[in-house]
Amino acid sequence: MHYHIHSELINFVVIYAYALTSLTSVSIISDIAIPSAVLLSVCFLKVKYSSIHFVAIAIICVGVIIGFVNDFKIYAGSGAGKEPLAGDFLALLGGFLYATENVLQEHFIRKPADIWNFLGFIGMFGMIITFIESICLGELSQLKNVNKDDTGKIIANFLGMAAVEFVVYSVIPFYVSRSGATLLNLSDTTTIIWSMLFDCLLYNQKFRWLPPLAFVIEVTGIMIFSMKKPVKPSDENTEVVEVMMEETKIKESCDKVE
C-alpha cells in the first residue's frame, strides 16, 4: 500500500512540474533520479559500485545543472506566467521519488514469480488510490465543466495516457528485475532529445543548444557507467556457491584417484 501511495505522489509532483516549467527542463532535471538510485542502492540494497561509477554520476550531475541554466536563460525576467524555478525543484523532488520507487521495485522483485504478484497489486491498489485522490481533490466535479465539443479530444488523451502507463508499468518490473534500478534511470536520459523536439514542434519553443549539450554529457556518463557492472550481494553469493561447488568437485575427483 505504501508503494502505491508513493507512486501516485510521484505522478502528482511531476505533472504539476510540467505546468510550471518546460517539458525539456523536467526531463533533464528529473535525471537526478540516477545518482539518487545509486545512493539508495548502496544504502539499502548493498550494491557495490567502483570509482568509475561515481565519476559517471558526477558527469550526469553536470547535465542536471545545465537543465537549471536552460530554464534561467529562457524565463528569467521574461514576465511569463510560469514559475520555472518552482517547477525545477518539483522535478528534482519527482526524480528522487522516482528513484526510490525503482529501488523498491528491485527490492520487492526477487524472482520471476514476484513480477506477476507485483503487477496484480499495483493495478488493484493503484485504481483504488487514484479514485480516492480524485474525490478528495475534487477532480470528478471538474467533469461538469468540460465543453461538449472537446469531449472526444479529452477521452482520446485519457485513453492514450492510460495505454502508455499500462505499457510502462507492465514492462518496467521485468526490466528492473533483469538490469536493476540504476540502469533503468540511466536509460531514461534519452528522453531529453524527444522532449526538446516536442517543445519546439508543439509549443513553438526556440531551438537551444543547452538541452543537446546536456544530452551529450549525460550519454557520456552512461557510457562510462556501463564500462563496469556493479556488484550485487546476489552476485557475490552466486560466486561463493560456484567456488564451493568447484572445490567439492575437485575434492571428489581427488578421492576417486586415491
C-alpha beads as a LAMMPS data file, in Angstrom:
LAMMPS data file: protein, C-alpha beads

258 atoms
257 bonds

1 atom types
1 bond types

-500.0 500.0 xlo xhi
-500.0 500.0 ylo yhi
-500.0 500.0 zlo zhi

Masses

1 110.0

Atoms # bond

1 1 1 0.000 0.000 0.000
2 1 1 2.807 2.432 0.873
3 1 1 4.421 1.760 -2.513
4 1 1 1.246 2.655 -4.397
5 1 1 0.722 5.892 -2.429
6 1 1 4.358 6.732 -3.199
7 1 1 3.777 6.049 -6.906
8 1 1 0.702 8.287 -7.035
9 1 1 2.631 11.075 -5.273
10 1 1 5.306 10.893 -7.990
11 1 1 2.702 11.312 -10.726
12 1 1 1.170 14.322 -8.947
13 1 1 4.534 16.074 -8.357
14 1 1 5.886 15.528 -11.879
15 1 1 2.664 16.500 -13.670
16 1 1 2.461 19.693 -11.593
17 1 1 6.096 20.398 -12.515
18 1 1 5.109 20.265 -16.203
19 1 1 2.595 23.056 -15.532
20 1 1 5.290 25.315 -14.075
21 1 1 8.326 24.749 -16.263
22 1 1 9.251 23.445 -19.699
23 1 1 8.923 19.841 -20.856
24 1 1 12.619 19.648 -21.698
25 1 1 13.676 21.025 -18.335
26 1 1 11.566 18.492 -16.423
27 1 1 13.088 15.660 -18.421
28 1 1 16.635 16.870 -17.796
29 1 1 16.303 17.743 -14.122
30 1 1 14.376 14.589 -13.225
31 1 1 17.555 12.721 -14.188
32 1 1 18.643 13.410 -10.614
33 1 1 16.941 10.034 -10.158
34 1 1 20.168 8.467 -11.450
35 1 1 22.511 9.429 -8.591
36 1 1 19.582 9.013 -6.193
37 1 1 19.070 5.429 -7.346
38 1 1 22.773 4.735 -6.883
39 1 1 22.834 6.098 -3.332
40 1 1 19.666 4.221 -2.375
41 1 1 21.014 1.021 -3.927
42 1 1 24.230 1.341 -1.914
43 1 1 22.443 2.096 1.367
44 1 1 19.532 -0.333 1.169
45 1 1 20.308 -2.981 -1.480
46 1 1 24.032 -3.159 -0.587
47 1 1 25.106 -2.846 -4.221
48 1 1 28.828 -2.139 -4.612
49 1 1 29.958 0.492 -7.125
50 1 1 33.513 1.264 -8.179
51 1 1 35.124 4.680 -8.601
52 1 1 34.299 4.699 -12.320
53 1 1 30.591 4.612 -11.492
54 1 1 30.852 7.627 -9.221
55 1 1 32.771 9.525 -11.902
56 1 1 29.897 8.788 -14.276
57 1 1 27.371 10.065 -11.713
58 1 1 29.326 13.315 -11.359
59 1 1 29.261 13.785 -15.145
60 1 1 25.493 13.216 -15.241
61 1 1 25.001 15.778 -12.471
62 1 1 26.640 18.338 -14.772
63 1 1 23.816 17.677 -17.237
64 1 1 21.263 18.259 -14.467
65 1 1 22.872 21.630 -13.662
66 1 1 22.662 22.597 -17.330
67 1 1 18.903 21.976 -17.084
68 1 1 18.658 24.723 -14.461
69 1 1 20.754 27.053 -16.619
70 1 1 18.494 26.345 -19.599
71 1 1 15.395 27.432 -17.663
72 1 1 17.122 30.504 -16.269
73 1 1 18.120 31.690 -19.764
74 1 1 14.612 31.133 -21.154
75 1 1 12.394 32.514 -18.393
76 1 1 14.443 34.854 -16.197
77 1 1 12.976 38.357 -16.487
78 1 1 10.549 37.295 -19.215
79 1 1 7.439 38.160 -17.186
80 1 1 5.812 34.901 -18.228
81 1 1 3.096 33.390 -16.080
82 1 1 5.213 30.329 -15.342
83 1 1 7.329 29.581 -12.288
84 1 1 10.330 27.764 -13.771
85 1 1 12.383 27.538 -10.589
86 1 1 9.469 26.078 -8.615
87 1 1 8.886 23.632 -11.463
88 1 1 12.560 22.707 -11.474
89 1 1 12.521 21.872 -7.778
90 1 1 9.327 19.830 -8.167
91 1 1 11.021 17.921 -10.991
92 1 1 14.007 17.426 -8.694
93 1 1 11.726 16.006 -5.983
94 1 1 9.907 13.847 -8.516
95 1 1 13.220 12.450 -9.779
96 1 1 14.261 11.430 -6.266
97 1 1 10.876 9.838 -5.574
98 1 1 11.069 8.013 -8.908
99 1 1 14.443 6.591 -7.892
100 1 1 13.041 5.345 -4.589
101 1 1 10.153 3.729 -6.483
102 1 1 12.526 1.822 -8.757
103 1 1 14.757 0.739 -5.881
104 1 1 11.690 -0.521 -4.031
105 1 1 10.725 -2.497 -7.137
106 1 1 14.163 -4.061 -7.256
107 1 1 13.833 -4.934 -3.560
108 1 1 10.363 -6.487 -3.888
109 1 1 11.044 -8.433 -7.081
110 1 1 13.429 -11.232 -6.122
111 1 1 12.336 -13.904 -8.617
112 1 1 10.234 -14.014 -11.840
113 1 1 7.099 -15.120 -9.974
114 1 1 7.208 -11.917 -7.900
115 1 1 6.657 -9.822 -11.027
116 1 1 3.120 -11.114 -11.571
117 1 1 2.184 -10.562 -7.932
118 1 1 3.647 -7.049 -8.134
119 1 1 1.681 -6.182 -11.284
120 1 1 -1.558 -7.503 -9.792
121 1 1 -1.248 -5.483 -6.594
122 1 1 -0.100 -2.284 -8.305
123 1 1 -3.106 -2.427 -10.621
124 1 1 -5.621 -3.023 -7.838
125 1 1 -4.271 -0.564 -5.268
126 1 1 -3.415 1.996 -7.964
127 1 1 -7.055 2.109 -9.078
128 1 1 -8.330 2.438 -5.504
129 1 1 -5.865 5.204 -4.544
130 1 1 -6.483 7.131 -7.773
131 1 1 -10.248 7.040 -7.170
132 1 1 -9.807 8.310 -3.594
133 1 1 -7.483 11.103 -4.803
134 1 1 -9.956 12.213 -7.463
135 1 1 -12.693 12.537 -4.817
136 1 1 -10.504 14.340 -2.256
137 1 1 -9.114 16.805 -4.811
138 1 1 -12.489 17.435 -6.430
139 1 1 -11.369 16.233 -9.847
140 1 1 -14.610 14.355 -10.537
141 1 1 -16.578 17.589 -10.154
142 1 1 -14.427 19.143 -12.889
143 1 1 -16.100 16.854 -15.421
144 1 1 -19.132 19.163 -15.288
145 1 1 -17.030 21.984 -16.764
146 1 1 -15.985 20.006 -19.835
147 1 1 -17.004 21.553 -23.137
148 1 1 -19.023 19.038 -25.144
149 1 1 -17.070 19.922 -28.269
150 1 1 -13.834 18.862 -26.538
151 1 1 -15.180 15.572 -25.159
152 1 1 -13.635 13.489 -27.942
153 1 1 -10.201 15.074 -27.502
154 1 1 -10.282 14.639 -23.723
155 1 1 -11.297 10.980 -23.996
156 1 1 -8.566 10.376 -26.571
157 1 1 -5.970 11.999 -24.288
158 1 1 -7.064 9.891 -21.310
159 1 1 -7.063 6.676 -23.348
160 1 1 -3.655 7.499 -24.814
161 1 1 -2.142 8.194 -21.405
162 1 1 -3.774 5.067 -19.941
163 1 1 -2.322 2.931 -22.746
164 1 1 1.167 4.402 -22.281
165 1 1 1.048 3.979 -18.491
166 1 1 -0.169 0.389 -18.908
167 1 1 2.782 -0.485 -21.129
168 1 1 5.295 1.363 -18.917
169 1 1 4.146 -0.166 -15.624
170 1 1 3.955 -3.627 -17.242
171 1 1 7.462 -3.542 -18.759
172 1 1 9.450 -1.780 -16.017
173 1 1 9.238 -4.606 -13.414
174 1 1 10.769 -7.041 -15.932
175 1 1 13.497 -4.537 -16.773
176 1 1 14.281 -3.781 -13.119
177 1 1 14.476 -7.460 -12.180
178 1 1 16.918 -8.061 -15.026
179 1 1 19.072 -4.913 -15.094
180 1 1 18.442 -3.038 -11.827
181 1 1 17.038 0.355 -10.851
182 1 1 20.184 2.336 -11.663
183 1 1 20.420 1.239 -15.292
184 1 1 16.705 1.974 -15.723
185 1 1 17.218 5.558 -14.586
186 1 1 20.270 5.870 -16.809
187 1 1 18.187 4.778 -19.786
188 1 1 15.604 7.476 -19.068
189 1 1 18.205 10.082 -20.043
190 1 1 17.465 9.506 -23.728
191 1 1 14.026 11.129 -23.355
192 1 1 15.684 14.564 -23.322
193 1 1 16.008 14.775 -27.100
194 1 1 12.375 13.788 -27.660
195 1 1 11.066 16.288 -25.112
196 1 1 13.143 19.059 -26.687
197 1 1 11.678 18.252 -30.120
198 1 1 8.133 18.294 -28.710
199 1 1 8.887 21.631 -27.047
200 1 1 9.847 23.042 -30.454
201 1 1 7.086 21.410 -32.510
202 1 1 4.099 21.645 -30.150
203 1 1 4.859 24.705 -28.025
204 1 1 6.814 26.801 -30.552
205 1 1 9.879 26.988 -28.325
206 1 1 13.111 28.105 -29.962
207 1 1 15.806 25.519 -30.500
208 1 1 18.536 25.968 -27.868
209 1 1 21.924 24.348 -27.664
210 1 1 21.872 23.667 -23.902
211 1 1 19.486 20.633 -23.960
212 1 1 21.534 18.796 -26.650
213 1 1 24.691 19.633 -24.675
214 1 1 23.123 18.172 -21.521
215 1 1 22.122 15.089 -23.507
216 1 1 25.653 14.532 -24.832
217 1 1 27.150 14.949 -21.356
218 1 1 24.659 12.516 -19.820
219 1 1 25.136 9.919 -22.567
220 1 1 28.867 10.168 -21.919
221 1 1 28.143 9.443 -18.255
222 1 1 26.016 6.448 -19.242
223 1 1 28.793 5.008 -21.401
224 1 1 31.331 5.391 -18.596
225 1 1 28.934 3.856 -16.069
226 1 1 28.318 0.863 -18.360
227 1 1 32.023 0.067 -18.690
228 1 1 31.894 -1.960 -15.459
229 1 1 28.978 -3.853 -13.946
230 1 1 28.081 -3.062 -10.300
231 1 1 28.352 -5.963 -7.861
232 1 1 25.152 -7.102 -6.134
233 1 1 25.010 -9.254 -2.992
234 1 1 23.267 -11.959 -5.017
235 1 1 26.209 -11.980 -7.455
236 1 1 28.643 -12.436 -4.575
237 1 1 26.551 -15.271 -3.170
238 1 1 26.460 -16.912 -6.596
239 1 1 30.245 -16.686 -6.878
240 1 1 30.663 -18.216 -3.413
241 1 1 28.335 -21.095 -4.312
242 1 1 30.176 -21.679 -7.601
243 1 1 33.532 -21.725 -5.799
244 1 1 32.220 -24.164 -3.196
245 1 1 30.820 -26.435 -5.912
246 1 1 34.112 -26.341 -7.791
247 1 1 36.032 -27.206 -4.618
248 1 1 33.628 -30.074 -3.945
249 1 1 34.162 -31.441 -7.461
250 1 1 37.937 -31.225 -7.063
251 1 1 37.751 -32.983 -3.699
252 1 1 35.553 -35.765 -5.122
253 1 1 37.971 -36.197 -8.051
254 1 1 40.896 -36.483 -5.636
255 1 1 39.040 -39.051 -3.540
256 1 1 38.359 -41.148 -6.642
257 1 1 42.020 -41.056 -7.644
258 1 1 43.039 -42.219 -4.185

Bonds

1 1 1 2
2 1 2 3
3 1 3 4
4 1 4 5
5 1 5 6
6 1 6 7
7 1 7 8
8 1 8 9
9 1 9 10
10 1 10 11
11 1 11 12
12 1 12 13
13 1 13 14
14 1 14 15
15 1 15 16
16 1 16 17
17 1 17 18
18 1 18 19
19 1 19 20
20 1 20 21
21 1 21 22
22 1 22 23
23 1 23 24
24 1 24 25
25 1 25 26
26 1 26 27
27 1 27 28
28 1 28 29
29 1 29 30
30 1 30 31
31 1 31 32
32 1 32 33
33 1 33 34
34 1 34 35
35 1 35 36
36 1 36 37
37 1 37 38
38 1 38 39
39 1 39 40
40 1 40 41
41 1 41 42
42 1 42 43
43 1 43 44
44 1 44 45
45 1 45 46
46 1 46 47
47 1 47 48
48 1 48 49
49 1 49 50
50 1 50 51
51 1 51 52
52 1 52 53
53 1 53 54
54 1 54 55
55 1 55 56
56 1 56 57
57 1 57 58
58 1 58 59
59 1 59 60
60 1 60 61
61 1 61 62
62 1 62 63
63 1 63 64
64 1 64 65
65 1 65 66
66 1 66 67
67 1 67 68
68 1 68 69
69 1 69 70
70 1 70 71
71 1 71 72
72 1 72 73
73 1 73 74
74 1 74 75
75 1 75 76
76 1 76 77
77 1 77 78
78 1 78 79
79 1 79 80
80 1 80 81
81 1 81 82
82 1 82 83
83 1 83 84
84 1 84 85
85 1 85 86
86 1 86 87
87 1 87 88
88 1 88 89
89 1 89 90
90 1 90 91
91 1 91 92
92 1 92 93
93 1 93 94
94 1 94 95
95 1 95 96
96 1 96 97
97 1 97 98
98 1 98 99
99 1 99 100
100 1 100 101
101 1 101 102
102 1 102 103
103 1 103 104
104 1 104 105
105 1 105 106
106 1 106 107
107 1 107 108
108 1 108 109
109 1 109 110
110 1 110 111
111 1 111 112
112 1 112 113
113 1 113 114
114 1 114 115
115 1 115 116
116 1 116 117
117 1 117 118
118 1 118 119
119 1 119 120
120 1 120 121
121 1 121 122
122 1 122 123
123 1 123 124
124 1 124 125
125 1 125 126
126 1 126 127
127 1 127 128
128 1 128 129
129 1 129 130
130 1 130 131
131 1 131 132
132 1 132 133
133 1 133 134
134 1 134 135
135 1 135 136
136 1 136 137
137 1 137 138
138 1 138 139
139 1 139 140
140 1 140 141
141 1 141 142
142 1 142 143
143 1 143 144
144 1 144 145
145 1 145 146
146 1 146 147
147 1 147 148
148 1 148 149
149 1 149 150
150 1 150 151
151 1 151 152
152 1 152 153
153 1 153 154
154 1 154 155
155 1 155 156
156 1 156 157
157 1 157 158
158 1 158 159
159 1 159 160
160 1 160 161
161 1 161 162
162 1 162 163
163 1 163 164
164 1 164 165
165 1 165 166
166 1 166 167
167 1 167 168
168 1 168 169
169 1 169 170
170 1 170 171
171 1 171 172
172 1 172 173
173 1 173 174
174 1 174 175
175 1 175 176
176 1 176 177
177 1 177 178
178 1 178 179
179 1 179 180
180 1 180 181
181 1 181 182
182 1 182 183
183 1 183 184
184 1 184 185
185 1 185 186
186 1 186 187
187 1 187 188
188 1 188 189
189 1 189 190
190 1 190 191
191 1 191 192
192 1 192 193
193 1 193 194
194 1 194 195
195 1 195 196
196 1 196 197
197 1 197 198
198 1 198 199
199 1 199 200
200 1 200 201
201 1 201 202
202 1 202 203
203 1 203 204
204 1 204 205
205 1 205 206
206 1 206 207
207 1 207 208
208 1 208 209
209 1 209 210
210 1 210 211
211 1 211 212
212 1 212 213
213 1 213 214
214 1 214 215
215 1 215 216
216 1 216 217
217 1 217 218
218 1 218 219
219 1 219 220
220 1 220 221
221 1 221 222
222 1 222 223
223 1 223 224
224 1 224 225
225 1 225 226
226 1 226 227
227 1 227 228
228 1 228 229
229 1 229 230
230 1 230 231
231 1 231 232
232 1 232 233
233 1 233 234
234 1 234 235
235 1 235 236
236 1 236 237
237 1 237 238
238 1 238 239
239 1 239 240
240 1 240 241
241 1 241 242
242 1 242 243
243 1 243 244
244 1 244 245
245 1 245 246
246 1 246 247
247 1 247 248
248 1 248 249
249 1 249 250
250 1 250 251
251 1 251 252
252 1 252 253
253 1 253 254
254 1 254 255
255 1 255 256
256 1 256 257
257 1 257 258
